[in-house]
Amino acid sequence: MTRRENILIPKPRSNFVSIQCEKCGAKVVVFSHTTSSVKCSGCGEVLASSSGSKALISGKVLGVLDQ
């Protein structure tokens, strides 16, 4: 018999990432598994694009936001 304390709770593999644009320095928060391309609000540069799994991030990653 298993006790309730021994049951493992799955943790998500996705998270939100803070990205800074390399050209203009604007900061954007992006979902790590985005399904659409994310453009910079300042200069229009593509910061993240969909790859079917994790996003391809072309900006500077500042950090991962805690859940």
N, CA, C and O of each residue as an XYZ file, in Angstrom:
268
protein
N       0.828     -1.160      0.000
C       0.000      0.000      0.000
C       0.894      1.252      0.000
O       1.838      1.339      0.785
N       0.599      2.210     -0.872
C       1.404      3.432     -0.915
C       0.771      4.507     -0.057
O      -0.450      4.647      0.008
N       1.620      5.247      0.585
C       1.148      6.347      1.414
C       1.045      7.597      0.557
O       1.709      7.710     -0.473
N       0.241      8.497      0.968
C       0.009      9.726      0.223
C       1.288     10.577      0.091
O       1.444     11.293     -0.898
N       2.184     10.508      1.055
C       3.417     11.278      1.006
C       4.379     10.761     -0.066
O       5.247     11.507     -0.520
N       4.241      9.510     -0.474
C       5.156      8.901     -1.431
C       4.736      9.089     -2.877
O       5.459      8.667     -3.779
N       3.594      9.708     -3.127
C       3.120      9.903     -4.486
C       3.839     11.105     -5.087
O       3.816     12.197     -4.521
N       4.479     10.897     -6.238
C       5.214     11.967     -6.900
C       4.262     12.844     -7.698
O       3.376     12.343     -8.391
N       4.447     14.140     -7.598
C       3.638     15.087     -8.347
C       4.480     15.565     -9.522
O       5.584     16.072     -9.322
N       3.973     15.410    -10.758
C       4.762     15.841    -11.910
C       4.902     17.362    -11.951
O       3.976     18.097    -11.609
N       6.087     17.818    -12.378
C       6.341     19.246    -12.504
C       6.349     19.613    -13.984
O       6.820     18.834    -14.812
N       5.837     20.780    -14.320
C       5.805     21.169    -15.732
C       7.206     21.400    -16.300
O       8.111     21.838    -15.590
N       7.367     21.104    -17.569
C       8.648     21.299    -18.232
C       8.708     22.642    -18.942
O       9.760     23.037    -19.446
N       7.591     23.338    -18.981
C       7.552     24.640    -19.631
C       7.524     25.740    -18.580
O       7.149     25.509    -17.430
N       7.923     26.933    -18.988
C       7.936     28.066    -18.079
C       7.957     29.359    -18.888
O       7.978     29.328    -20.118
N       7.949     30.483    -18.198
C       8.029     31.775    -18.849
C       9.460     32.289    -18.744
O      10.113     32.142    -17.711
N       9.937     32.896    -19.834
C      11.311     33.348    -19.924
C      11.328     34.837    -20.225
O      10.582     35.310    -21.082
N      12.175     35.575    -19.525
C      12.352     36.997    -19.795
C      13.483     37.154    -20.805
O      14.590     36.661    -20.592
N      13.190     37.857    -21.921
C      14.147     38.012    -23.017
C      14.388     39.494    -23.265
O      13.464     40.302    -23.173
N      15.637     39.853    -23.580
C      15.970     41.226    -23.937
C      16.409     41.256    -25.396
O      17.194     40.418    -25.841
N      15.890     42.236    -26.129
C      16.244     42.398    -27.540
C      17.691     42.839    -27.646
O      18.138     43.711    -26.901
N      18.426     42.233    -28.575
C      19.843     42.560    -28.754
C      20.026     43.924    -29.420
O      21.034     44.591    -29.188
N      19.055     44.351    -30.253
C      19.190     45.610    -30.982
C      18.813     46.820    -30.143
O      19.605     47.752    -30.005
N      17.592     46.814    -29.574
C      17.102     48.018    -28.905
C      17.064     47.909    -27.383
O      16.915     48.926    -26.706
N      17.195     46.708    -26.828
C      17.231     46.539    -25.380
C      15.875     46.403    -24.710
O      15.800     46.393    -23.481
N      14.798     46.298    -25.484
C      13.460     46.121    -24.902
C      13.339     44.729    -24.286
O      13.918     43.764    -24.784
N      12.573     44.642    -23.187
C      12.396     43.365    -22.490
C      11.005     42.813    -22.763
O      10.023     43.555    -22.788
N      10.933     41.483    -22.968
C       9.685     40.797    -23.269
C       9.649     39.499    -22.475
O      10.675     38.839    -22.312
N       8.464     39.129    -21.978
C       8.279     37.835    -21.313
C       7.592     36.904    -22.317
O       6.549     37.234    -22.880
N       8.208     35.725    -22.526
C       7.754     34.783    -23.546
C       7.562     33.411    -22.917
O       8.317     33.025    -22.025
N       6.548     32.665    -23.380
C       6.344     31.280    -22.968
C       7.390     30.417    -23.659
O       7.645     30.590    -24.850
N       7.993     29.498    -22.931
C       9.114     28.711    -23.468
C       8.719     27.786    -24.619
O       9.576     27.411    -25.419
N       7.465     27.419    -24.719
C       6.996     26.544    -25.794
C       5.990     27.301    -26.671
O       4.916     26.780    -26.972
N       6.332     28.515    -27.075
C       5.409     29.333    -27.847
C       5.099     28.703    -29.205
O       5.943     28.033    -29.800
N       3.876     28.927    -29.683
C       3.447     28.356    -30.960
C       3.411     29.390    -32.065
O       3.087     29.063    -33.207
N       3.736     30.625    -31.748
C       3.791     31.678    -32.760
C       5.064     32.491    -32.560
O       5.683     32.442    -31.497
N       5.446     33.233    -33.586
C       6.658     34.033    -33.450
C       6.362     35.278    -32.619
O       5.291     35.875    -32.730
N       7.330     35.657    -31.786
C       7.193     36.816    -30.910
C       8.177     37.872    -31.398
O       9.375     37.618    -31.519
N       7.640     39.081    -31.678
C       8.474     40.164    -32.174
C       8.685     41.199    -31.083
O       7.864     41.342    -30.177
N       9.792     41.915    -31.181
C      10.114     42.994    -30.249
C       9.137     44.139    -30.458
O       8.808     44.487    -31.592
N       8.678     44.721    -29.362
C       7.723     45.818    -29.470
C       8.407     47.111    -29.913
O       7.740     48.016    -30.413
N       9.715     47.211    -29.739
C      10.443     48.423    -30.109
C      10.878     48.448    -31.563
O      10.578     49.400    -32.283
N      11.582     47.408    -32.004
C      12.167     47.441    -33.347
C      11.561     46.421    -34.314
O      11.832     46.489    -35.513
N      10.757     45.488    -33.831
C      10.126     44.510    -34.712
C      10.958     43.282    -35.003
O      10.548     42.448    -35.811
N      12.107     43.141    -34.378
C      12.972     41.961    -34.560
C      12.292     40.725    -33.966
O      11.645     40.821    -32.923
N      12.431     39.571    -34.616
C      11.861     38.325    -34.102
C      12.716     37.840    -32.941
O      13.907     37.580    -33.111
N      12.103     37.717    -31.742
C      12.833     37.285    -30.550
C      12.684     35.799    -30.282
O      13.608     35.173    -29.762
N      11.543     35.224    -30.626
C      11.310     33.792    -30.409
C      10.404     33.274    -31.524
O       9.457     33.946    -31.933
N      10.706     32.081    -32.005
C       9.884     31.473    -33.042
C       9.615     30.015    -32.686
O      10.393     29.381    -31.973
N       8.521     29.505    -33.184
C       8.091     28.143    -32.874
C       8.972     27.129    -33.590
O       9.393     27.344    -34.726
N       9.244     26.016    -32.903
C      10.028     24.946    -33.524
C       9.338     23.589    -33.379
O       9.908     22.561    -33.743
N       8.122     23.586    -32.853
C       7.414     22.333    -32.628
C       7.543     21.860    -31.202
O       6.714     21.078    -30.737
N       8.550     22.307    -30.502
C       8.768     21.959    -29.103
C       9.130     23.237    -28.360
O       8.294     24.132    -28.232
N      10.349     23.338    -27.872
C      10.790     24.581    -27.240
C      11.007     25.638    -28.315
O      11.374     25.327    -29.448
N      10.774     26.884    -27.942
C      10.926     27.982    -28.879
C      12.402     28.242    -29.176
O      13.265     28.033    -28.324
N      12.675     28.698    -30.388
C      14.021     29.112    -30.754
C      14.159     30.578    -30.363
O      13.537     31.442    -30.981
N      14.961     30.866    -29.351
C      15.090     32.215    -28.815
C      16.327     32.863    -29.413
O      17.427     32.314    -29.344
N      16.132     34.051    -30.007
C      17.262     34.739    -30.648
C      17.722     35.948    -29.842
O      18.738     36.551    -30.187
N      17.013     36.323    -28.788
C      17.434     37.433    -27.939
C      18.256     36.941    -26.757
O      18.547     35.751    -26.641
N      18.627     37.867    -25.884
C      19.403     37.522    -24.697
C      18.462     37.099    -23.584
O      17.568     37.862    -23.217
N      18.639     35.908    -23.039
C      17.789     35.381    -21.965
C      18.237     36.008    -20.650
O      19.378     35.832    -20.221
N      17.320     36.745    -20.015
C      17.634     37.394    -18.740
C      17.386     36.470    -17.560
O      18.084     36.550    -16.549
N      16.403     35.601    -17.680
C      16.118     34.670    -16.594
C      14.808     33.951    -16.795
O      14.027     34.292    -17.683
N      14.571     32.954    -15.965
C      13.346     32.171    -15.996
C      12.477     32.628    -14.833
O      12.951     32.719    -13.701
N      11.217     32.913    -15.105
C      10.314     33.363    -14.070
C       9.838     32.169    -13.245
O       9.506     31.122    -13.803
N       9.804     32.319    -11.931
C       9.355     31.255    -11.042
C       7.852     31.093    -11.135
O       7.120     32.022    -11.476
N       7.422     29.901    -10.826
C       5.983     29.608    -10.910
C       5.318     29.787     -9.590
O       4.110     29.583     -9.474
